[in-house]
Amino acid sequence: MNSNSQSANTDTYSQRLADIVGTAIALLTLILPVFVIAHYSSTNAQNNQQPLIQNLQGRKD
């Protein structure tokens, strides 16, 4: 009877660990892409801006 109660405790621990790992993976899957997209889109927006004054001065010929 003791061996059955030990395996039940191990199964409960394994199930709990699987729940925690699954939750962590789900959160990373949902949150990480948002941060990556926000980081790279803000970097690209700053790099793609051209000075407006320089373009206007070049057309005054």
TAVEN-V506888 format. One record per residue. RES is the residue in one small letter. SS is DSSP state (H for helix, E for strand, L for the rest). PSI is psi in whole degrees, 0 to 359 (999 if undefined). OMEGA is omega in whole degrees, -180 to 180 (999 if undefined). Layout:
# TAVEN-V506888
res	ss	psi	omega
RES	SS	PSI	OMEGA
RES	SS	PSI	OMEGA
This chain:
# TAVEN-V506888
res	ss	psi	omega
m	L	327	178
n	H	323	-180
s	H	326	178
n	H	320	-179
s	H	328	177
q	H	317	180
s	H	327	177
a	H	320	178
n	H	320	179
t	H	319	178
d	H	320	179
t	H	317	178
y	H	316	180
s	H	319	179
q	H	319	180
r	H	317	178
l	H	319	178
a	H	322	177
d	H	317	-179
i	H	314	180
v	H	318	179
g	H	320	178
t	H	318	178
a	H	317	179
i	H	319	179
a	H	317	180
l	H	318	177
l	H	320	-180
t	H	325	-179
l	H	322	-171
i	H	320	-175
l	H	315	179
p	H	326	179
v	H	316	179
f	H	321	180
v	H	315	179
i	H	317	180
a	H	320	-179
h	H	311	-176
y	H	328	179
s	H	323	178
s	H	326	177
t	H	317	-180
n	H	325	180
a	H	322	179
q	H	324	-177
n	H	335	-176
n	L	353	-179
q	L	131	178
q	L	146	179
p	L	127	-177
l	H	323	-177
i	H	319	-179
q	H	320	179
n	H	322	-180
l	H	322	180
q	H	327	179
g	H	337	-178
r	L	2	-177
k	L	5	-175
d	L	999	999
